[in-house]
């Protein structure tokens, strides 16, 4: 099996002499919004992909031509990865609480192994913010939440770099593929801060940066879609938003205890479904979460065949009522995944003839 490549963007501190953790637990010393770019190649493994090589793009300052900066090199390499061979979509992934830099890369590699878009593999870009990666529940949660709050503007800056890069392309350079976004757990709180940074820069200038936006076990308030100061305007930057929640999610208990707010978006979904934007789809994962994450039922998004199939179908632009393994629950006004034994969408059939028009 071919190596899995994971692109990354990070505002962590660079540690070039540390072979075990080349980016650390603190912010980039040039500022919380200072970004570094790179990619990592993994040997595939169903449980724990093995890091083979890691490349960090040079940090070139005072360069007027964005294409010659580290960020420009990163985006051009990603564009080519989306264009060559079978044209591939890209998924931007924002990880959650208590995740090291290497752990974030491995999670992204697992996603790359398990997800398909229209039967094709996809590119993964992970945004890794300085989550502690420490197993001290209360202390590291407080620290991570403040780091998550501070990381929002850096993600907004990355989004704007992506937008400006795409707008500067000539027509023949477009790859004709889509970019999606997945935020897990506290990564949704990071996304909220990024959205607010975009709003403060130009509220009326929010543009559709992504096709599908997916929030998995979001560590967010259950009124997040009611307030402009939270996620109400999130649908403006995507074509559809899917919220995956699980009433038995024990991972969100840490958030309950530290914030004195037991009502989390990732536990029971939105507080008021009548006010939910029409572009927001709800999916109850209670029936499949335990099989993938038996004790905590919080990281079910990454090791569940049912979840992989559902996320793949969403990114493949399948209508919510045409996705298999779902049942609509009127009381919740939500879809429910009904069993774990799900498979990924089949590979598309080969064309009848080389010159046959697309069907």
Secondary structure as UniProt FT lines:
FT   STRAND          4..10
FT   STRAND          12..14
FT   TURN            16..17
FT   STRAND          23..27
FT   TURN            29..30
FT   TURN            32..33
FT   STRAND          36..43
FT   STRAND          50..56
FT   HELIX           66..68
FT   HELIX           70..83
FT   STRAND          90..94
FT   HELIX           101..114
FT   TURN            118..119
FT   STRAND          123..128
FT   HELIX           137..167
FT   HELIX           171..173
FT   STRAND          179..184
FT   TURN            185..186
FT   HELIX           187..202
FT   HELIX           203..205
FT   STRAND          212..216
FT   TURN            222..223
FT   HELIX           224..226
FT   TURN            228..233
FT   HELIX           234..237
FT   STRAND          240..245
FT   TURN            247..248
FT   TURN            251..252
FT   HELIX           253..259
FT   HELIX           265..268
FT   HELIX           273..275
FT   TURN            278..279
FT   STRAND          280..284
FT   HELIX           286..292
FT   TURN            294..296
FT   HELIX           300..303
FT   HELIX           305..315
FT   TURN            316..317
FT   HELIX           320..322
FT   TURN            324..325
FT   STRAND          326..329
FT   TURN            330..333
FT   STRAND          334..337
FT   TURN            354..355
//
